[in-house]
């Protein structure tokens, strides 16, 4: 394992993440959005998992669109960290990805009055204060 991957793994596990998701976080650093997919039926999963029909023998990480639809959301009015204080209120979104799985993330570049269930969203990567690069979602232009 490279020094970069080892450092990233340390950050991920410190935040409660799983070593199986390391390829996802490495891809985020490179600006790519990955999902775990079954090599038999093609069903996509997040986080890393095993296919509910075919198990884990043929699971692999695959490039994903990073696009989806806002399924539900919560507006947060309390900053749980000092870094979030300047960002309140903020939206925590549940996005149904075009490939099928649901993804929990932040919603950016959208006024609170414009947030609507069913709106089209796309992922973009941001680097957090802890050095972890993670996807957040914003409205698809147009």
TIDOGU-251034 format. One record per atom (N, C-alpha, C, O): residue in one letter; atom name; x, y, z. Coordinates in pm, whole numbers. Atoms other than C-alpha are relative to their C-alpha. Layout:
N
+-------+-------+--------+--------+--------+
! filum ! kolro !      x !      y !      z !
+-------+-------+--------+--------+--------+
!     A !    CA !      X !      Y !      Z !
...
+-------+-------+--------+--------+--------+
***
This chain:
142
+-------+-------+--------+--------+--------+
! filum ! kolro !      x !      y !      z !
+-------+-------+--------+--------+--------+
!     X !     N !     86 !   -118 !      0 !
!     X !    CA !      0 !      0 !      0 !
!     X !     C !     90 !    123 !      0 !
!     X !     O !    186 !    131 !     76 !
!     X !     N !    -79 !   -123 !      9 !
!     X !    CA !    136 !    342 !    -95 !
!     X !     C !    -16 !     83 !    127 !
!     X !     O !   -110 !     62 !    203 !
!     X !     N !      9 !    -89 !   -116 !
!     X !    CA !    203 !    608 !    169 !
!     X !     C !   -129 !     81 !     -5 !
!     X !     O !   -193 !    104 !     98 !
!     X !     N !    123 !    -78 !     15 !
!     X !    CA !    -86 !    812 !     27 !
!     X !     C !   -122 !    -83 !     38 !
!     X !     O !   -209 !    -35 !    110 !
!     X !     N !    113 !     88 !    -33 !
!     X !    CA !   -328 !    518 !     51 !
!     X !     C !     -3 !    -30 !    149 !
!     X !     O !   -110 !    -36 !    209 !
!     X !     N !     -7 !     28 !   -143 !
!     X !    CA !   -208 !    441 !    403 !
!     X !     C !    -50 !    119 !     82 !
!     X !     O !   -124 !    103 !    179 !
!     X !     N !     45 !   -122 !    -68 !
!     X !    CA !   -262 !    802 !    512 !
!     X !     C !   -151 !     18 !    -15 !
!     X !     O !   -221 !     53 !     80 !
!     X !     N !    142 !    -11 !     26 !
!     X !    CA !   -605 !    806 !    350 !
!     X !     C !    -78 !   -102 !     83 !
!     X !     O !   -182 !    -69 !    139 !
!     X !     N !     65 !    103 !    -79 !
!     X !    CA !   -699 !    480 !    520 !
!     X !     C !     -7 !     40 !    147 !
!     X !     O !   -108 !     17 !    213 !
!     X !     N !     -2 !    -47 !   -138 !
!     X !    CA !   -598 !    627 !    856 !
!     X !     C !   -109 !    105 !     22 !
!     X !     O !   -180 !    100 !    122 !
!     X !     N !    104 !   -104 !    -11 !
!     X !    CA !   -825 !    930 !    797 !
!     X !     C !   -140 !    -61 !     -5 !
!     X !     O !   -227 !    -25 !     75 !
!     X !     N !    131 !     61 !     18 !
!     X !    CA !  -1117 !    716 !    681 !
!     X !     C !    -41 !    -78 !    124 !
!     X !     O !   -153 !    -63 !    173 !
!     X !     N !     35 !     82 !   -117 !
!     X !    CA !  -1104 !    474 !    974 !
!     X !     C !    -17 !     87 !    125 !
!     X !     O !    -96 !     54 !    212 !
!     X !     N !     17 !    -92 !   -113 !
!     X !    CA !  -1065 !    764 !   1221 !
!     X !     C !   -138 !     62 !      0 !
!     X !     O !   -190 !     99 !    106 !
!     X !     N !    134 !    -56 !     12 !
!     X !    CA !  -1398 !    894 !   1090 !
!     X !     C !   -109 !   -107 !      4 !
!     X !     O !   -226 !    -77 !    -15 !
!     X !     N !     97 !    109 !     -8 !
!     X !    CA !  -1563 !    554 !   1128 !
!     X !     C !    -23 !    -69 !   -132 !
!     X !     O !   -116 !   -150 !   -144 !
!     X !     N !     15 !     62 !    131 !
!     X !    CA !  -1519 !    451 !    763 !
!     X !     C !     54 !   -141 !     -3 !
!     X !     O !    115 !   -188 !     93 !
!     X !     N !    -36 !    140 !     18 !
!     X !    CA !  -1451 !    104 !    630 !
!     X !     C !    112 !    -13 !   -102 !
!     X !     O !    112 !     57 !   -203 !
!     X !     N !   -112 !     24 !     91 !
!     X !    CA !  -1133 !    -21 !    463 !
!     X !     C !    -48 !    -44 !   -138 !
!     X !     O !     20 !    -19 !   -238 !
!     X !     N !     52 !     46 !    130 !
!     X !    CA !  -1348 !   -177 !    187 !
!     X !     C !    -35 !    116 !    -92 !
!     X !     O !    -42 !     98 !   -214 !
!     X !     N !     37 !   -117 !     81 !
!     X !    CA !  -1441 !    174 !     70 !
!     X !     C !    121 !     82 !    -44 !
!     X !     O !    104 !    187 !   -107 !
!     X !     N !   -120 !    -76 !     34 !
!     X !    CA !  -1079 !    287 !     23 !
!     X !     C !      7 !     36 !   -149 !
!     X !     O !     42 !    150 !   -180 !
!     X !     N !     -4 !    -40 !    142 !
!     X !    CA !  -1101 !    273 !   -362 !
!     X !     C !    -94 !    117 !    -32 !
!     X !     O !    -62 !    201 !   -116 !
!     X !     N !     92 !   -112 !     21 !
!     X !    CA !  -1402 !    507 !   -348 !
!     X !     C !     66 !    131 !     40 !
!     X !     O !     62 !    228 !    -35 !
!     X !     N !    -61 !   -123 !    -50 !
!     X !    CA !  -1214 !    764 !   -138 !
!     X !     C !    122 !     40 !    -81 !
!     X !     O !    148 !    159 !    -99 !
!     X !     N !   -113 !    -31 !     87 !
!     X !    CA !   -904 !    738 !   -356 !
!     X !     C !    -51 !     64 !   -130 !
!     X !     O !      9 !    159 !   -180 !
!     X !     N !     58 !    -56 !    122 !
!     X !    CA !  -1121 !    806 !   -662 !
!     X !     C !    -51 !    142 !     23 !
!     X !     O !    -36 !    228 !    -63 !
!     X !     N !     47 !   -135 !    -32 !
!     X !    CA !  -1280 !   1107 !   -492 !
!     X !     C !    115 !     99 !     -6 !
!     X !     O !     99 !    209 !    -59 !
!     X !     N !   -117 !    -87 !      4 !
!     X !    CA !   -934 !   1255 !   -449 !
!     X !     C !     37 !     33 !   -145 !
!     X !     O !     90 !    141 !   -173 !
!     X !     N !    -29 !    -20 !    143 !
!     X !    CA !   -894 !   1216 !   -828 !
!     X !     C !   -117 !     62 !    -76 !
!     X !     O !   -111 !     78 !   -198 !
!     X !     N !    115 !    -63 !     64 !
!     X !    CA !  -1234 !   1377 !   -895 !
!     X !     C !    -95 !    -97 !    -67 !
!     X !     O !   -176 !    -56 !   -151 !
!     X !     N !     86 !    101 !     61 !
!     X !    CA !  -1408 !   1051 !   -988 !
!     X !     C !    -98 !    -56 !    103 !
!     X !     O !    -66 !    -63 !    221 !
!     X !     N !    105 !     56 !    -85 !
!     X !    CA !  -1729 !    901 !   -845 !
!     X !     C !    -15 !   -148 !    -36 !
!     X !     O !    -46 !   -180 !   -150 !
!     X !     N !     10 !    144 !     22 !
!     X !    CA !  -1732 !    521 !   -807 !
!     X !     C !   -115 !    -60 !     80 !
!     X !     O !   -156 !     -5 !    182 !
!     X !     N !     94 !     81 !    -75 !
!     X !    CA !  -1991 !    268 !   -699 !
!     X !     C !     48 !   -145 !     -5 !
!     X !     O !    121 !   -184 !    -96 !
!     X !     N !    -30 !    143 !     -4 !
!     X !    CA !  -1953 !    -97 !   -603 !
!     X !     C !   -107 !    -70 !    -82 !
!     X !     O !   -226 !    -43 !    -64 !
!     X !     N !     96 !     62 !     90 !
!     X !    CA !  -2117 !   -318 !   -866 !
!     X !     C !     22 !   -151 !     -9 !
!     X !     O !    135 !   -199 !      1 !
!     X !     N !     -4 !    144 !     19 !
!     X !    CA !  -2199 !   -684 !   -911 !
!     X !     C !     42 !    -31 !   -144 !
!     X !     O !    -16 !     23 !   -238 !
!     X !     N !    -48 !     37 !    131 !
!     X !    CA !  -2010 !   -837 !  -1202 !
!     X !     C !    -92 !    -98 !    -72 !
!     X !     O !    -72 !   -127 !   -190 !
!     X !     N !     94 !     93 !     63 !
!     X !    CA !  -2297 !  -1079 !  -1267 !
!     X !     C !   -124 !     75 !    -50 !
!     X !     O !   -156 !     67 !   -168 !
!     X !     N !    127 !    -65 !     39 !
!     X !    CA !  -2616 !   -867 !  -1267 !
!     X !     C !     13 !    151 !    -22 !
!     X !     O !    -78 !    213 !    -76 !
!     X !     N !    -22 !   -142 !     22 !
!     X !    CA !  -2468 !   -514 !  -1270 !
!     X !     C !    -63 !     92 !    104 !
!     X !     O !    -52 !    214 !     91 !
!     X !     N !     61 !    -85 !   -102 !
!     X !    CA !  -2658 !   -392 !   -961 !
!     X !     C !    109 !     77 !     75 !
!     X !     O !    214 !     21 !    108 !
!     X !     N !    -95 !    -89 !    -67 !
!     X !    CA !  -2481 !    -98 !   -793 !
!     X !     C !    -32 !     13 !    148 !
!     X !     O !   -147 !      4 !    190 !
!     X !     N !     13 !    -13 !   -145 !
!     X !    CA !  -2419 !    -52 !   -421 !
!     X !     C !     89 !    112 !     50 !
!     X !     O !    194 !    141 !     -8 !
!     X !     N !    -83 !    -91 !    -80 !
!     X !    CA !  -2290 !    213 !   -183 !
!     X !     C !    -51 !    -10 !    143 !
!     X !     O !   -172 !     -2 !    165 !
!     X !     N !   -146 !     22 !     10 !
!     X !    CA !  -2107 !    164 !     47 !
!     X !     C !     31 !   -139 !    -53 !
!     X !     O !    -58 !   -213 !    -94 !
!     X !     N !    -42 !    131 !     50 !
!     X !    CA !  -1904 !   -140 !    -56 !
!     X !     C !    -85 !   -107 !     67 !
!     X !     O !   -110 !   -103 !    187 !
!     X !     N !     93 !    100 !    -50 !
!     X !    CA !  -2124 !   -442 !    -19 !
!     X !     C !     16 !   -127 !    -81 !
!     X !     O !    113 !   -144 !   -154 !
!     X !     N !      8 !    118 !     85 !
!     X !    CA !  -2211 !   -775 !   -169 !
!     X !     C !   -138 !     -2 !    -62 !
!     X !     O !   -234 !     47 !     -3 !
!     X !     N !    128 !      6 !     70 !
!     X !    CA !  -2485 !   -839 !   -419 !
!     X !     C !    -98 !    -85 !     80 !
!     X !     O !    -61 !   -191 !    132 !
!     X !     N !    101 !     74 !    -76 !
!     X !    CA !  -2806 !   -951 !   -253 !
!     X !     C !    -36 !   -132 !    -67 !
!     X !     O !    -93 !   -220 !     -2 !
!     X !     N !     30 !    124 !     73 !
!     X !    CA !  -2841 !  -1221 !   -520 !
!     X !     C !    126 !    -84 !    -20 !
!     X !     O !    122 !   -206 !     -4 !
!     X !     N !   -119 !     73 !     43 !
!     X !    CA !  -2483 !  -1315 !   -619 !
!     X !     C !    117 !      2 !     98 !
!     X !     O !    223 !    -51 !     66 !
!     X !     N !   -109 !     -3 !    -99 !
!     X !    CA !  -2273 !  -1251 !   -305 !
!     X !     C !    109 !     97 !    -40 !
!     X !     O !     85 !    193 !   -113 !
!     X !     N !   -108 !    -96 !     22 !
!     X !    CA !  -1934 !  -1082 !   -317 !
!     X !     C !    110 !    -50 !    -93 !
!     X !     O !    210 !     20 !   -112 !
!     X !     N !   -107 !     58 !     80 !
!     X !    CA !  -1732 !  -1307 !   -548 !
!     X !     C !     38 !     86 !   -121 !
!     X !     O !    155 !     89 !   -158 !
!     X !     N !    -30 !    -76 !    122 !
!     X !    CA !  -1758 !  -1076 !   -852 !
!     X !     C !    -24 !    150 !     16 !
!     X !     O !    -46 !    220 !    -83 !
!     X !     N !     19 !   -143 !    -24 !
!     X !    CA !  -1799 !   -732 !   -689 !
!     X !     C !    124 !     76 !    -45 !
!     X !     O !    237 !     29 !    -29 !
!     X !     N !   -111 !    -85 !     43 !
!     X !    CA !  -1587 !   -451 !   -832 !
!     X !     C !    -44 !    146 !      6 !
!     X !     O !   -163 !    176 !      6 !
!     X !     N !     27 !   -143 !      4 !
!     X !    CA !  -1560 !    -73 !   -824 !
!     X !     C !     -9 !     44 !   -145 !
!     X !     O !     75 !      7 !   -227 !
!     X !     N !     20 !    -47 !    138 !
!     X !    CA !  -1692 !     96 !  -1141 !
!     X !     C !    -30 !    149 !      1 !
!     X !     O !    -82 !    203 !     98 !
!     X !     N !     31 !   -143 !     16 !
!     X !    CA !  -1717 !    453 !  -1267 !
!     X !     C !   -151 !     18 !     -3 !
!     X !     O !   -223 !    -61 !    -64 !
!     X !     N !    143 !    -32 !     -4 !
!     X !    CA !  -2058 !    608 !  -1199 !
!     X !     C !    -20 !    143 !    -47 !
!     X !     O !     75 !    221 !    -56 !
!     X !     N !     31 !   -132 !     55 !
!     X !    CA !  -2233 !    915 !  -1332 !
!     X !     C !     15 !    112 !    102 !
!     X !     O !     46 !    226 !     65 !
!     X !     N !      0 !   -107 !   -100 !
!     X !    CA !  -2240 !   1103 !  -1002 !
!     X !     C !   -124 !     86 !     -8 !
!     X !     O !   -127 !    196 !     47 !
!     X !     N !    125 !    -74 !     15 !
!     X !    CA !  -2591 !   1215 !  -1095 !
!     X !     C !   -114 !    -76 !     65 !
!     X !     O !   -111 !   -199 !     77 !
!     X !     N !    116 !     62 !    -61 !
!     X !    CA !  -2923 !   1152 !   -927 !
!     X !     C !   -110 !    100 !     25 !
!     X !     O !   -108 !    212 !    -26 !
!     X !     N !    118 !    -79 !    -31 !
!     X !    CA !  -3247 !   1288 !   -792 !
!     X !     C !    -11 !     16 !    151 !
!     X !     O !     15 !    -78 !    226 !
!     X !     N !     18 !    -22 !   -142 !
!     X !    CA !  -3314 !   1446 !   -454 !
!     X !     C !   -120 !    -81 !     49 !
!     X !     O !   -233 !    -58 !      5 !
!     X !     N !    104 !     88 !    -52 !
!     X !    CA !  -3512 !   1183 !   -264 !
!     X !     C !    -66 !     61 !    124 !
!     X !     O !   -189 !     62 !    136 !
!     X !     N !     49 !    -70 !   -119 !
!     X !    CA !  -3544 !   1366 !     70 !
!     X !     C !    116 !     83 !     55 !
!     X !     O !    230 !     70 !     10 !
!     X !     N !   -106 !    -85 !    -56 !
!     X !    CA !  -3351 !   1619 !    277 !
!     X !     C !    -41 !     53 !    137 !
!     X !     O !   -157 !     47 !    177 !
!     X !     N !     20 !    -64 !   -129 !
!     X !    CA !  -3311 !   1787 !    614 !
!     X !     C !     77 !    132 !     -2 !
!     X !     O !    191 !    137 !    -47 !
!     X !     N !    -69 !   -129 !    -15 !
!     X !    CA !  -3227 !   2153 !    675 !
!     X !     C !     53 !      5 !    143 !
!     X !     O !    -23 !     -2 !    239 !
!     X !     N !    -67 !     -5 !   -130 !
!     X !    CA !  -2976 !   2176 !    959 !
!     X !     C !     22 !    146 !     40 !
!     X !     O !     79 !    224 !    -36 !
!     X !     N !    -15 !   -137 !    -50 !
!     X !    CA !  -2983 !   2492 !   1168 !
!     X !     C !    103 !      9 !    112 !
!     X !     O !    130 !    117 !    165 !
!     X !     N !    -99 !      4 !   -106 !
!     X !    CA !  -2723 !   2384 !   1422 !
!     X !     C !    133 !    -47 !    -57 !
!     X !     O !    138 !   -145 !   -132 !
!     X !     N !   -133 !     39 !     44 !
!     X !    CA !  -2350 !   2367 !   1355 !
!     X !     C !     60 !    -95 !    103 !
!     X !     O !     82 !    -56 !    218 !
!     X !     N !    -56 !     99 !    -92 !
!     X !    CA !  -2208 !   2051 !   1510 !
!     X !     C !    151 !      6 !      7 !
!     X !     O !    212 !    -56 !     94 !
!     X !     N !   -143 !    -24 !     -5 !
!     X !    CA !  -1852 !   2157 !   1431 !
!     X !     C !     25 !    148 !    -25 !
!     X !     O !    -60 !    218 !    -81 !
!     X !     N !    -34 !   -141 !     20 !
!     X !    CA !  -1678 !   2493 !   1428 !
!     X !     C !      4 !     35 !   -149 !
!     X !     O !    -34 !    145 !   -189 !
!     X !     N !     -9 !    -24 !    144 !
!     X !    CA !  -1619 !   2458 !   1053 !
!     X !     C !   -137 !     20 !    -64 !
!     X !     O !   -149 !     87 !   -167 !
!     X !     N !    134 !    -10 !     57 !
!     X !    CA !  -1993 !   2432 !    991 !
!     X !     C !    -74 !    126 !     45 !
!     X !     O !   -179 !    159 !    -11 !
!     X !     N !     70 !   -117 !    -55 !
!     X !    CA !  -2085 !   2743 !   1188 !
!     X !     C !    -33 !    105 !   -107 !
!     X !     O !   -143 !    160 !   -108 !
!     X !     N !     22 !   -102 !    104 !
!     X !    CA !  -2046 !   2977 !    889 !
!     X !     C !    -92 !    -51 !   -111 !
!     X !     O !   -137 !     27 !   -195 !
!     X !     N !     80 !     58 !    108 !
!     X !    CA !  -2247 !   2738 !    669 !
!     X !     C !   -146 !    -24 !     39 !
!     X !     O !   -225 !    -68 !    -45 !
!     X !     N !    138 !     26 !    -40 !
!     X !    CA !  -2569 !   2716 !    871 !
!     X !     C !    -90 !    112 !    -51 !
!     X !     O !    -48 !    227 !    -57 !
!     X !     N !     53 !    136 !     12 !
!     X !    CA !  -2835 !   2660 !    772 !
!     X !     C !     55 !    -69 !   -124 !
!     X !     O !     92 !     -4 !   -222 !
!     X !     N !    -48 !     78 !    114 !
!     X !    CA !  -2728 !   2380 !    540 !
!     X !     C !    -90 !   -121 !    -20 !
!     X !     O !   -164 !   -161 !     70 !
!     X !     N !     87 !    111 !     36 !
!     X !    CA !  -2898 !   2091 !    365 !
!     X !     C !     79 !   -130 !     -2 !
!     X !     O !    185 !   -139 !    -65 !
!     X !     N !    -50 !    137 !     10 !
!     X !    CA !  -2822 !   1724 !    422 !
!     X !     C !    -99 !    -73 !    -91 !
!     X !     O !   -218 !    -82 !    -61 !
!     X !     N !     85 !     59 !    104 !
!     X !    CA !  -2955 !   1541 !    117 !
!     X !     C !     14 !   -152 !     -5 !
!     X !     O !    120 !   -207 !     23 !
!     X !     N !     -4 !    141 !     36 !
!     X !    CA !  -3046 !   1183 !     39 !
!     X !     C !    -28 !     -2 !   -151 !
!     X !     O !   -137 !     35 !   -195 !
!     X !     N !      6 !     -2 !    146 !
!     X !    CA !  -2981 !   1141 !   -333 !
!     X !     C !    -18 !   -143 !    -50 !
!     X !     O !     59 !   -233 !    -15 !
!     X !     N !     12 !    130 !     67 !
!     X !    CA !  -3113 !    847 !   -532 !
!     X !     C !     81 !     11 !   -127 !
!     X !     O !     42 !     79 !   -222 !
!     X !     N !    -89 !     -5 !    115 !
!     X !    CA !  -2829 !    793 !   -775 !
!     X !     C !    -65 !    -65 !   -121 !
!     X !     O !   -147 !   -156 !   -108 !
!     X !     N !     55 !     57 !    123 !
!     X !    CA !  -2913 !    717 !  -1137 !
!     X !     C !     25 !   -150 !     -9 !
!     X !     O !    -52 !   -222 !    -71 !
!     X !     N !    -33 !    143 !      2 !
!     X !    CA !  -2748 !    378 !  -1087 !
!     X !     C !    -78 !    -80 !    103 !
!     X !     O !    -70 !   -203 !    104 !
!     X !     N !     87 !     71 !    -93 !
!     X !    CA !  -2990 !    293 !   -804 !
!     X !     C !     19 !     24 !    148 !
!     X !     O !    -80 !     47 !    218 !
!     X !     N !    -14 !    -16 !   -144 !
!     X !    CA !  -2833 !    330 !   -459 !
!     X !     C !    -32 !    142 !     47 !
!     X !     O !    -36 !    237 !    -31 !
!     X !     N !     20 !   -129 !    -64 !
!     X !    CA !  -2906 !    613 !   -217 !
!     X !     C !    132 !     46 !     59 !
!     X !     O !    211 !    -35 !    107 !
!     X !     N !   -126 !    -56 !    -49 !
!     X !    CA !  -2623 !    847 !   -114 !
!     X !     C !    -33 !    121 !     85 !
!     X !     O !   -105 !    211 !     41 !
!     X !     N !     20 !   -113 !    -91 !
!     X !    CA !  -2626 !   1084 !    186 !
!     X !     C !    116 !     97 !    -15 !
!     X !     O !    232 !     56 !    -13 !
!     X !     N !   -104 !    -99 !     22 !
!     X !    CA !  -2437 !   1408 !    133 !
!     X !     C !    -55 !    139 !     24 !
!     X !     O !   -172 !    157 !     57 !
!     X !     N !     43 !   -138 !     -8 !
!     X !    CA !  -2448 !   1783 !    148 !
!     X !     C !    -51 !     50 !   -134 !
!     X !     O !    -16 !     -4 !   -239 !
!     X !     N !     50 !    -67 !    120 !
!     X !    CA !  -2632 !   2003 !   -101 !
!     X !     C !     56 !    141 !      1 !
!     X !     O !     41 !    213 !     99 !
!     X !     N !    -61 !   -133 !      9 !
!     X !    CA !  -2452 !   2316 !   -219 !
!     X !     C !    -54 !     73 !   -122 !
!     X !     O !   -123 !     15 !   -207 !
!     X !     N !     35 !    -84 !    116 !
!     X !    CA !  -2510 !   2602 !   -465 !
!     X !     C !   -149 !      0 !    -28 !
!     X !     O !   -191 !      3 !   -144 !
!     X !     N !    145 !      1 !     17 !
!     X !    CA !  -2885 !   2599 !   -404 !
!     X !     C !    -63 !     73 !    119 !
!     X !     O !    -42 !     35 !    235 !
!     X !     N !     70 !    -73 !   -107 !
!     X !    CA !  -3094 !   2849 !   -207 !
!     X !     C !   -101 !    -93 !     66 !
!     X !     O !   -161 !   -178 !      1 !
!     X !     N !     93 !     87 !    -73 !
!     X !    CA !  -3306 !   2686 !     63 !
!     X !     C !   -139 !      0 !    -62 !
!     X !     O !   -205 !   -104 !    -66 !
!     X !     N !    134 !     -8 !     61 !
!     X !    CA !  -3625 !   2808 !   -108 !
!     X !     C !     -9 !    -75 !   -133 !
!     X !     O !   -119 !   -103 !   -181 !
!     X !     N !     -1 !     69 !    128 !
!     X !    CA !  -3518 !   2631 !   -428 !
!     X !     C !     16 !   -152 !     13 !
!     X !     O !      6 !   -225 !    -86 !
!     X !     N !    -16 !    144 !    -21 !
!     X !    CA !  -3461 !   2287 !   -273 !
!     X !     C !   -135 !    -67 !    -20 !
!     X !     O !   -235 !    -25 !     40 !
!     X !     N !    127 !     68 !     29 !
!     X !    CA !  -3726 !   2047 !   -405 !
!     X !     C !     23 !   -149 !    -24 !
!     X !     O !    115 !   -188 !    -97 !
!     X !     N !     -5 !    143 !     24 !
!     X !    CA !  -3781 !   1674 !   -391 !
!     X !     C !    -13 !    -23 !   -151 !
!     X !     O !    -96 !     39 !   -217 !
!     X !     N !      4 !     32 !    142 !
!     X !    CA !  -3716 !   1531 !   -737 !
!     X !     C !     96 !     81 !    -85 !
!     X !     O !    113 !     51 !   -203 !
!     X !     N !    -91 !    -81 !     81 !
!     X !    CA !  -3466 !   1796 !   -845 !
!     X !     C !    122 !    -84 !    -40 !
!     X !     O !    167 !   -171 !     34 !
!     X !     N !   -117 !     71 !     51 !
!     X !    CA !  -3176 !   1670 !  -1055 !
!     X !     C !    126 !     58 !     61 !
!     X !     O !    142 !    180 !     71 !
!     X !     N !   -123 !    -39 !    -67 !
!     X !    CA !  -2837 !   1678 !   -886 !
!     X !     C !    120 !    -69 !    -63 !
!     X !     O !    109 !   -174 !   -126 !
!     X !     N !   -126 !     61 !     45 !
!     X !    CA !  -2475 !   1611 !   -974 !
!     X !     C !    103 !     17 !    110 !
!     X !     O !    101 !    114 !    185 !
!     X !     N !   -105 !     -4 !   -101 !
!     X !    CA !  -2176 !   1535 !   -756 !
!     X !     C !    114 !     90 !    -43 !
!     X !     O !    145 !    102 !   -161 !
!     X !     N !   -126 !    -71 !     18 !
!     X !    CA !  -1876 !   1758 !   -719 !
!     X !     C !     83 !    -31 !    125 !
!     X !     O !     27 !    -54 !    232 !
!     X !     N !    -87 !     37 !   -113 !
!     X !    CA !  -1577 !   1690 !   -494 !
!     X !     C !     50 !    125 !     71 !
!     X !     O !     88 !    224 !      8 !
!     X !     N !    -58 !   -109 !    -81 !
!     X !    CA !  -1471 !   1916 !   -210 !
!     X !     C !     94 !    -61 !    104 !
!     X !     O !     73 !   -173 !    151 !
!     X !     N !    -93 !     44 !   -104 !
!     X !    CA !  -1181 !   1886 !     31 !
!     X !     C !    -42 !     61 !    132 !
!     X !     O !    -58 !    183 !    144 !
!     X !     N !     38 !    -44 !   -134 !
!     X !    CA !  -1279 !   1907 !    396 !
!     X !     C !    123 !     41 !     80 !
!     X !     O !    236 !     13 !     40 !
!     X !     N !   -110 !    -46 !    -85 !
!     X !    CA !  -1069 !   2060 !    673 !
!     X !     C !     90 !   -114 !     46 !
!     X !     O !    208 !    -93 !     72 !
!     X !     N !    -80 !    115 !    -45 !
!     X !    CA !   -954 !   1710 !    774 !
!     X !     C !     81 !    -63 !   -113 !
!     X !     O !    149 !   -163 !    -91 !
!     X !     N !    -76 !     49 !    113 !
!     X !    CA !   -804 !   1656 !    426 !
!     X !     C !    -71 !   -104 !    -85 !
!     X !     O !    -21 !   -142 !   -190 !
!     X !     N !     76 !     99 !     75 !
!     X !    CA !  -1066 !   1406 !    310 !
!     X !     C !    -77 !     69 !   -112 !
!     X !     O !   -147 !    168 !    -88 !
!     X !     N !     77 !    -51 !    113 !
!     X !    CA !  -1209 !   1474 !    -36 !
!     X !     C !   -125 !    -85 !    -11 !
!     X !     O !   -118 !   -208 !    -17 !
!     X !     N !    128 !     72 !      1 !
!     X !    CA !  -1578 !   1384 !    -51 !
!     X !     C !    -97 !     66 !    -96 !
!     X !     O !    -88 !    186 !   -123 !
!     X !     N !     99 !    -58 !     90 !
!     X !    CA !  -1867 !   1429 !   -289 !
!     X !     C !   -109 !     76 !     76 !
!     X !     O !   -154 !     34 !    182 !
!     X !     N !    122 !    -71 !    -39 !
!     X !    CA !  -2137 !   1688 !   -231 !
!     X !     C !    -79 !     17 !   -129 !
!     X !     O !    -25 !     -5 !   -238 !
!     X !     N !     83 !    -11 !    119 !
!     X !    CA !  -2424 !   1753 !   -467 !
!     X !     C !    -48 !    142 !    -20 !
!     X !     O !    -64 !    219 !     75 !
!     X !     N !     54 !   -131 !     38 !
!     X !    CA !  -2549 !   2060 !   -651 !
!     X !     C !   -100 !    -22 !   -113 !
!     X !     O !    -97 !   -125 !   -180 !
!     X !     N !     97 !     14 !    109 !
!     X !    CA !  -2835 !   2120 !   -893 !
!     X !     C !     70 !    -11 !   -136 !
!     X !     O !    172 !     53 !   -160 !
!     X !     N !    -50 !     11 !    136 !
!     X !    CA !  -2772 !   2015 !  -1252 !
!     X !     C !    -38 !    129 !    -72 !
!     X !     O !   -155 !    169 !    -67 !
!     X !     N !     33 !   -125 !     70 !
!     X !    CA !  -2748 !   2335 !  -1459 !
!     X !     C !   -107 !    -22 !   -107 !
!     X !     O !   -112 !   -125 !   -174 !
!     X !     N !    102 !      3 !    105 !
!     X !    CA !  -3043 !   2412 !  -1685 !
!     X !     C !   -119 !    -73 !     49 !
!     X !     O !   -217 !    -87 !    -24 !
+-------+-------+--------+--------+--------+
***
